[in-house]
Amino acid sequence: MLGSTRGLLTINFYSLIHRKGLMVIGAHTSIRPRVESYPHYWTKDDDINLLLKLLTTGRINVENLITGRYSIEDAPLAYHELIENKDKHITILLEY
């Protein structure tokens, strides 16, 4: 789950999470410390460093999230595509 959900939500935690052995971690960026880090309360820089490490070691793969590629010169077309075809795209990559 990703986003900033509001309102009431009904989820069958047993069948959707518990039975599958999934872990749910809540996070909200406004509660992060700006400078110091300590276990389980990371800064934005800590998150970025971990993400880069996971990407470079192949632990996570985001290639399948890229649903379009455009040159930077075609950025207006890319934004138009995102607006007009919201259901088609997850991420459009602008290549410099």
C-alpha distances in whole Angstrom, upper triangle without the diagonal:
4,7,9,9,13,15,15,12,13,12,14,13,16,16,12,11,15,17,15,15,12,11,8,9,9,11,13,15,18,19,19,23,25,27,27,25,25,23,19,20,20,21,19,22,21,18,19,22,20,18,21,22,20,20,24,24,22,20,17,18,17,19,18,15,19,20,23,25,28,31,31,34,31,29,30,29,26,25,27,25,21,23,24,22,18,17,19,18,15,17,21,23,26,28,31
4,7,8,12,15,16,14,16,15,17,16,20,19,16,15,18,21,19,19,15,14,11,11,10,10,11,12,15,17,17,21,22,25,25,23,24,22,19,19,18,19,17,20,19,16,17,20,18,16,19,21,19,19,23,24,22,20,17,17,15,18,17,14,17,18,21,23,26,28,28,31,29,26,27,27,23,22,24,23,19,20,22,20,17,16,18,16,13,15,18,20,23,26,28
4,6,9,13,14,13,16,16,19,18,22,22,18,18,21,24,22,22,18,17,14,13,11,10,10,11,14,16,17,20,21,24,25,24,25,24,20,19,19,19,17,20,20,17,18,21,20,18,21,23,22,22,25,26,25,23,20,20,18,21,20,16,19,19,22,24,26,28,27,30,28,25,26,26,23,21,23,22,18,19,21,20,16,16,18,16,14,15,18,21,23,26,28
4,7,10,13,12,16,16,20,19,23,23,20,19,23,25,24,24,20,19,15,14,11,10,9,11,12,14,16,20,21,24,25,24,25,24,21,19,19,19,17,21,21,18,20,23,22,21,24,26,24,25,28,29,28,26,23,24,22,24,23,20,22,23,25,27,28,31,30,32,30,27,27,28,25,23,25,24,20,20,23,22,18,19,21,19,17,18,21,24,26,29,31
4,7,9,9,12,13,17,17,21,21,18,18,21,24,23,23,20,18,15,14,12,12,11,14,15,17,19,22,24,27,28,27,27,26,22,21,22,22,21,24,24,21,23,26,25,23,27,29,27,27,31,32,30,28,25,26,23,26,25,22,24,24,27,29,31,33,32,35,33,30,30,30,27,25,26,25,22,22,24,23,19,19,22,21,18,20,24,26,28,32,34
4,7,8,12,14,18,18,22,23,20,20,23,26,25,25,22,21,17,17,14,14,13,16,16,18,20,24,26,29,30,29,29,28,25,24,24,25,23,27,27,24,26,30,28,27,30,32,30,31,35,35,34,32,29,29,27,30,28,25,27,28,30,32,34,36,35,37,35,32,32,32,30,27,28,28,24,23,26,25,21,21,24,23,22,24,27,29,31,35,37
4,7,10,13,17,17,21,22,20,20,23,25,26,26,23,22,19,19,16,17,16,19,19,20,23,27,29,32,33,32,32,31,27,26,27,28,27,31,30,28,30,33,31,30,34,35,33,34,38,38,37,34,31,32,30,33,31,28,30,30,33,35,37,39,38,41,38,35,35,35,33,30,31,30,27,26,28,27,23,23,27,26,24,27,30,32,35,38,40
4,7,10,13,15,18,19,17,18,20,23,23,24,22,21,18,18,16,18,18,21,21,22,25,29,31,34,34,33,32,31,27,27,28,29,29,32,32,29,31,34,32,31,35,36,34,35,38,39,37,34,32,32,31,33,31,29,31,31,34,37,39,41,41,43,41,38,37,37,35,32,33,32,29,28,30,29,25,24,28,27,26,28,31,34,37,40,42
4,6,10,11,15,15,14,15,17,19,20,21,18,18,15,17,15,17,18,21,22,23,25,29,31,34,34,32,32,30,26,26,28,29,28,31,31,28,30,33,31,29,33,34,31,32,36,36,34,31,29,30,28,31,29,26,29,29,32,35,37,40,40,42,40,37,37,36,33,31,32,31,28,27,29,27,24,22,25,25,23,26,30,33,35,38,41
4,7,9,12,13,11,13,15,17,18,19,17,18,15,17,17,19,21,24,25,26,28,32,34,37,37,34,34,31,28,28,30,31,30,34,33,30,32,34,32,31,34,35,32,33,37,37,35,32,30,30,29,32,29,27,30,30,33,37,39,42,42,44,42,39,39,39,36,34,35,33,30,30,31,29,25,24,27,27,25,28,32,34,37,41,43
4,6,9,9,8,9,11,13,14,15,14,14,13,15,15,18,20,24,25,25,27,31,33,36,35,33,32,30,26,27,28,30,29,32,31,28,30,33,30,29,32,33,30,31,35,34,32,29,27,28,27,29,27,25,29,29,32,35,38,41,41,44,41,39,39,38,35,34,35,33,30,30,31,29,25,23,26,26,24,27,31,33,36,39,42
4,6,6,6,8,9,10,12,14,13,14,13,17,17,21,23,26,28,28,30,33,36,38,37,35,33,31,27,28,30,32,32,34,33,30,32,34,31,30,34,34,31,32,36,35,32,29,27,29,28,31,28,27,30,31,34,37,40,43,44,46,44,41,42,41,38,37,38,35,32,33,34,31,28,26,28,28,26,29,33,35,39,41,44
4,6,5,5,6,8,10,11,10,11,10,14,15,18,21,24,26,26,27,31,33,35,34,32,30,27,24,25,27,29,29,32,30,27,30,31,28,28,31,31,28,30,33,32,30,27,25,27,27,30,27,26,30,31,34,37,40,43,43,46,44,41,42,41,38,37,38,36,33,34,35,32,29,27,29,29,26,29,33,35,38,41,43
4,6,6,5,6,8,9,10,12,13,16,18,21,24,28,30,29,30,33,36,38,37,34,32,29,26,28,29,32,32,34,32,29,32,33,30,29,33,33,29,31,35,33,31,28,26,28,28,31,29,28,32,33,36,39,42,45,46,49,46,44,45,44,41,40,41,39,36,37,37,35,32,29,31,31,28,31,35,37,41,43,46
4,6,6,5,7,10,10,13,14,17,19,23,26,29,31,31,32,35,38,40,38,35,34,31,27,30,31,33,33,35,33,30,32,34,30,29,33,32,29,31,34,32,30,27,25,27,27,29,27,26,30,30,34,37,40,43,44,47,45,42,43,42,39,38,39,37,34,35,35,32,30,27,29,29,27,30,33,35,39,41,44
4,7,7,7,9,8,11,11,15,16,20,22,25,28,28,29,32,35,37,36,33,31,28,25,27,28,30,29,32,30,27,29,30,27,26,29,29,26,27,31,29,27,24,22,23,24,26,23,23,26,27,31,34,37,40,41,43,41,39,40,39,35,35,36,33,30,32,32,29,26,24,25,25,23,26,30,32,35,38,41
4,6,5,6,5,7,8,12,14,17,21,24,26,25,26,30,32,34,33,30,28,25,22,24,25,27,27,29,27,24,27,28,25,24,27,27,24,26,29,27,25,22,21,23,23,26,24,23,27,28,31,34,37,40,41,44,41,39,40,39,36,35,37,34,31,33,34,31,28,26,27,26,24,26,30,32,35,37,40
4,5,5,6,8,10,13,16,19,23,26,28,27,28,31,34,35,34,30,29,25,22,25,26,29,29,31,29,26,29,30,26,26,30,29,26,28,31,29,27,24,23,25,26,29,27,26,30,31,35,37,41,43,44,47,45,43,44,43,40,39,41,38,35,37,38,35,32,29,31,30,27,30,34,35,39,41,44
4,5,8,11,13,17,19,23,26,29,32,31,31,34,37,38,37,34,32,28,25,28,29,32,32,34,31,29,31,32,28,28,31,30,27,29,32,30,28,24,24,25,27,29,27,27,31,32,35,38,41,44,45,48,46,44,45,44,41,40,42,39,36,38,38,35,32,30,31,31,28,31,34,36,40,42,45
4,6,9,12,15,18,21,25,27,30,29,30,33,35,36,35,32,30,27,24,27,27,30,30,31,29,26,28,29,26,25,28,27,24,25,28,26,24,21,20,22,23,25,23,23,27,28,32,35,38,41,42,45,43,41,42,41,38,37,39,36,33,35,36,33,30,28,28,28,25,28,31,33,36,38,41
4,7,10,13,16,20,23,26,29,27,28,30,33,34,32,29,27,24,21,24,25,28,28,29,26,24,27,27,23,23,26,25,22,24,27,25,23,20,19,22,23,26,24,24,28,29,33,35,39,41,42,45,44,41,43,42,38,38,40,38,35,37,38,35,32,29,30,29,26,28,32,33,37,38,41
4,7,10,13,16,20,22,25,24,24,27,30,31,30,26,25,22,19,21,22,25,24,26,24,21,23,24,21,20,23,23,19,22,25,23,21,18,17,19,20,23,22,21,25,27,30,32,36,38,39,42,40,38,40,39,35,35,37,34,31,33,35,32,29,27,27,26,23,25,29,30,33,35,38
4,7,10,13,17,19,22,21,21,24,26,28,26,23,21,18,15,17,18,21,21,23,21,18,21,22,18,18,22,21,18,21,24,22,21,17,17,19,20,23,22,22,25,27,30,33,36,38,38,42,40,37,39,39,35,34,37,34,31,33,35,32,29,27,28,27,23,25,29,30,33,35,37
4,7,10,13,16,19,18,18,22,24,26,25,22,21,18,14,16,17,20,20,22,20,17,20,21,18,18,22,22,19,21,24,24,22,19,18,20,20,24,22,21,24,26,29,32,34,37,37,40,38,36,37,37,33,32,34,33,29,31,33,30,27,26,27,25,22,24,27,28,32,34,36
4,7,10,13,16,14,15,18,20,22,21,18,17,15,11,12,13,16,16,19,16,14,17,19,16,16,20,20,18,20,23,23,22,19,17,20,20,24,23,21,25,27,29,31,34,36,36,39,38,35,36,36,33,32,34,33,29,31,33,31,27,26,28,26,22,23,27,28,31,33,35
4,7,10,12,11,13,16,19,21,20,18,17,15,11,12,13,15,15,18,17,14,17,19,17,17,21,22,20,22,25,25,24,21,20,22,21,25,24,22,25,27,30,31,34,36,35,38,37,34,35,35,32,31,33,32,28,29,32,30,26,26,28,25,22,23,27,28,30,33,35
4,7,9,8,9,13,15,18,17,15,15,14,11,10,10,12,12,15,14,12,15,17,16,15,19,20,19,21,24,24,24,21,19,22,21,24,24,22,24,26,29,30,32,34,33,36,35,32,33,34,30,29,31,31,27,28,31,29,26,26,27,25,21,22,25,26,28,31,32
4,6,6,8,11,13,16,17,16,16,16,13,11,11,11,11,15,15,13,15,18,17,17,20,22,21,22,25,26,26,24,22,24,22,26,26,23,25,27,29,30,32,33,32,35,34,30,32,33,29,27,30,30,26,27,30,29,25,26,27,25,22,22,25,26,28,30,32
4,5,6,9,10,14,15,14,16,16,13,11,10,9,8,12,12,11,13,16,16,16,18,20,20,21,24,25,25,23,22,23,22,25,26,22,24,26,28,29,30,31,29,33,32,28,30,31,28,26,29,29,25,26,30,29,25,26,28,25,21,21,24,24,26,28,29
4,6,9,10,13,15,15,16,17,15,12,12,10,10,14,15,14,16,19,19,19,22,24,24,25,27,29,29,27,25,27,25,29,29,26,27,30,31,32,32,34,32,35,34,30,31,33,30,28,31,31,27,28,31,31,27,29,30,28,24,24,27,27,28,31,31
4,7,9,12,13,12,13,14,12,9,10,9,11,14,14,14,16,19,19,19,22,23,24,25,28,29,29,27,26,28,26,30,31,28,29,32,33,34,35,36,34,38,37,34,35,36,33,31,34,34,31,31,35,34,30,31,33,30,27,27,29,30,31,33,34
4,6,9,10,9,11,12,10,7,7,6,7,10,10,11,13,15,15,17,19,20,21,23,25,26,27,25,24,26,25,28,29,27,28,31,32,33,34,35,33,36,36,32,34,36,33,31,34,34,30,32,35,34,31,32,33,30,26,26,28,28,29,31,32
4,6,6,7,9,12,11,8,7,6,8,10,11,12,14,15,16,18,20,21,22,24,26,27,28,26,26,28,27,31,32,29,31,34,35,35,36,36,34,38,38,34,36,38,35,33,37,37,33,34,38,37,34,35,36,33,29,28,31,30,31,33,33
4,7,9,12,14,14,11,9,6,7,9,10,12,13,15,16,18,19,21,22,24,25,27,28,27,26,28,27,30,32,29,30,33,34,34,34,34,32,35,36,32,34,36,33,32,35,36,32,34,37,37,34,35,36,32,29,28,30,29,29,31,31
4,7,10,13,14,11,9,7,9,9,10,13,14,14,16,18,19,20,22,24,25,26,28,27,27,29,28,31,33,31,32,35,36,35,36,36,34,37,38,35,37,39,36,34,38,38,35,37,40,39,37,38,38,35,32,30,32,31,31,32,32
4,7,10,12,9,8,7,10,10,10,13,15,14,16,18,20,20,22,24,25,26,28,26,26,29,29,32,34,32,33,36,37,37,38,38,36,40,40,37,39,41,38,37,40,40,37,39,42,41,38,39,40,37,33,32,34,32,33,34,34
4,7,9,6,5,6,10,9,8,11,13,13,13,16,18,18,19,22,23,23,25,23,24,26,27,30,32,30,32,35,36,36,37,38,36,40,40,37,39,41,38,36,40,40,36,38,41,40,37,38,38,35,31,30,32,31,33,34,34
4,6,6,6,9,12,13,10,12,15,15,14,17,19,19,20,23,24,24,26,23,24,27,28,31,33,31,33,36,38,38,40,40,39,43,43,40,42,43,40,39,42,42,38,40,43,42,39,39,40,36,33,32,34,34,35,36,37
4,6,7,10,13,14,11,12,16,15,13,17,19,18,18,22,23,22,24,21,22,25,26,30,31,30,32,35,37,37,39,40,39,43,43,40,42,43,40,39,42,41,38,40,43,41,38,38,38,35,32,31,34,33,35,36,37
4,6,10,12,14,11,11,15,15,13,15,18,18,18,21,23,22,23,20,20,24,24,28,29,27,30,33,35,36,38,39,38,41,41,38,40,41,37,36,40,39,35,37,40,38,35,35,35,33,29,29,32,31,33,35,36
4,7,10,12,9,10,14,14,13,16,18,18,19,21,23,23,25,22,22,25,25,28,29,27,30,33,34,35,37,38,36,40,40,36,38,40,36,35,38,37,34,36,39,37,34,34,35,32,28,28,31,30,32,34,35
4,7,8,6,7,10,11,10,13,15,15,16,18,20,21,22,20,20,22,22,26,27,25,27,30,32,32,34,34,33,37,37,34,36,37,34,33,36,35,32,34,37,35,32,33,33,30,27,26,28,28,29,30,31
4,5,5,7,9,10,11,13,15,16,17,19,20,21,23,21,20,23,22,26,27,25,26,30,31,31,32,32,31,34,34,31,33,35,32,31,34,34,30,32,35,34,31,32,33,29,26,25,27,26,27,29,29
4,5,5,6,9,10,11,12,14,15,17,18,20,21,20,19,20,20,23,25,22,23,26,27,27,28,29,27,31,31,27,30,31,28,27,30,30,27,29,32,31,28,29,30,26,23,21,23,22,23,25,25
4,5,5,6,9,10,11,12,14,15,16,18,20,19,18,20,20,23,25,23,24,27,28,27,28,28,27,30,31,28,30,32,29,28,32,31,28,31,34,33,30,31,31,28,24,22,24,23,23,24,24
4,5,5,6,9,10,11,12,14,15,17,18,17,17,19,19,23,25,23,24,28,29,28,30,30,29,33,33,30,33,34,31,30,34,33,30,32,35,34,31,32,32,28,25,23,25,24,25,26,27
4,5,5,6,9,10,11,12,14,15,16,15,14,16,16,19,21,19,21,24,26,26,27,28,27,31,31,28,30,31,28,27,31,30,27,29,32,30,28,28,28,25,21,20,22,21,23,24,25
4,5,5,6,9,10,10,12,14,15,15,14,15,15,18,20,18,19,22,23,23,25,25,24,28,28,25,28,29,25,25,29,28,25,28,31,29,27,28,27,24,20,18,20,19,20,21,21
4,5,5,6,9,10,11,12,14,14,14,16,16,19,21,20,21,25,26,25,27,27,26,30,30,28,31,32,28,28,32,31,28,31,34,32,30,31,30,26,23,21,23,21,22,22,23
4,5,5,6,9,10,11,12,11,11,14,14,18,20,19,20,24,25,25,27,28,28,31,31,29,32,33,29,29,32,31,28,31,34,32,29,30,29,26,22,21,23,21,23,24,25
4,5,5,6,9,10,11,10,9,11,11,14,16,15,17,20,22,22,24,25,24,28,28,26,29,29,25,26,29,27,25,28,30,28,26,26,25,22,18,17,19,18,20,20,22
4,5,5,6,8,10,10,10,11,12,14,17,16,17,21,22,21,23,23,23,27,27,25,28,29,25,26,29,28,26,29,31,29,27,28,27,23,20,18,19,17,19,19,20
4,5,5,6,8,8,9,12,13,16,18,18,19,23,24,24,26,26,26,30,30,29,32,32,29,29,33,31,29,32,34,32,30,30,29,26,22,21,22,20,22,22,23
4,6,5,6,5,6,9,11,13,16,16,17,21,23,23,25,26,27,30,30,28,31,31,28,28,32,30,27,31,33,30,28,28,27,24,20,19,21,19,22,22,23
4,6,5,6,6,7,8,10,13,13,14,18,19,19,22,23,23,27,27,25,28,28,25,26,29,27,25,28,30,28,26,26,24,21,18,16,18,16,19,18,20
4,5,8,9,9,11,13,16,16,17,21,22,21,23,24,24,28,28,27,30,30,27,28,31,29,28,31,33,31,29,29,27,24,21,19,20,18,20,19,20
4,6,8,10,13,14,17,18,19,23,24,23,26,27,28,31,31,30,33,33,30,31,34,32,30,34,35,33,31,31,29,26,23,22,23,21,23,22,24
4,5,6,10,11,13,15,16,20,21,21,24,26,27,30,30,29,32,31,28,29,32,30,28,31,33,30,29,28,26,23,20,19,21,19,22,21,23
4,7,10,12,14,15,17,21,23,23,26,28,29,32,32,30,33,32,29,30,33,30,28,32,33,30,28,27,26,23,20,20,22,21,24,24,26
4,7,9,11,11,14,17,19,20,23,25,26,29,28,27,30,29,25,26,29,27,25,28,29,27,25,24,22,20,17,16,18,18,21,21,23
4,6,7,9,11,14,16,17,20,22,23,27,26,24,27,26,23,24,26,24,22,25,27,24,22,21,20,17,14,14,16,15,18,18,21
4,6,5,7,11,13,14,17,19,20,24,22,21,24,23,19,20,23,20,18,22,23,20,19,18,16,14,11,10,12,11,15,16,19
4,5,6,9,11,11,15,17,19,22,21,20,22,21,18,20,22,19,18,21,22,20,19,18,16,13,11,10,11,10,14,14,17
4,5,7,10,12,16,19,21,23,21,21,23,21,18,19,21,18,17,20,21,18,17,15,13,11,9,9,11,12,15,16,20
4,6,9,11,15,18,19,22,20,18,21,19,15,17,19,16,14,17,18,15,14,13,11,9,6,6,9,10,14,15,19
4,6,7,11,14,15,18,16,15,18,16,12,14,16,13,12,16,17,14,14,13,11,8,7,5,6,7,10,12,16
4,7,10,14,16,18,15,15,16,14,11,13,14,11,10,14,14,11,11,11,8,5,6,6,6,8,11,13,17
4,7,10,13,14,12,11,13,11,8,11,12,9,9,13,13,11,12,13,9,7,9,7,5,6,9,11,14
4,7,10,12,10,10,13,11,8,11,13,11,12,15,16,14,15,16,13,11,12,9,6,5,6,7,11
4,6,8,6,7,10,8,6,10,12,10,12,15,16,15,16,18,15,13,14,11,7,6,5,6,9
4,5,5,7,10,10,9,12,14,13,15,18,19,18,20,22,19,16,17,14,10,8,5,5,6
4,5,5,9,10,9,11,13,14,15,17,19,19,20,22,20,18,18,15,11,9,5,6,5
4,6,8,9,10,12,13,14,16,18,19,20,21,24,22,19,21,17,14,12,9,9,8
4,6,5,6,9,10,11,13,15,15,16,18,20,18,16,18,15,11,11,8,9,10
4,5,5,6,9,10,11,12,14,15,16,19,17,15,16,13,10,9,7,9,10
4,5,5,6,9,10,11,12,14,15,19,17,15,17,15,12,13,10,13,14
4,5,5,6,9,10,10,12,14,17,15,14,16,14,11,12,11,13,15
4,5,5,6,9,10,10,12,14,12,10,12,10,7,9,8,11,13
4,5,5,6,9,10,10,14,13,11,12,11,9,11,10,14,15
4,5,5,6,8,10,13,12,12,14,13,11,13,13,16,18
4,5,5,6,8,10,9,8,11,11,9,12,12,16,18
4,6,5,5,9,8,7,9,9,8,11,12,16,19
4,6,6,10,10,10,12,12,11,15,15,19,21
4,6,9,9,10,13,14,13,16,17,21,23
4,6,5,7,10,12,11,15,17,20,23
4,6,6,8,10,11,15,17,20,23
4,6,8,11,13,16,19,22,25
4,7,9,10,14,17,19,23
4,6,7,11,13,16,20
4,7,10,13,16,20
4,6,10,13,16
4,7,10,13
4,6,10
4,7
4
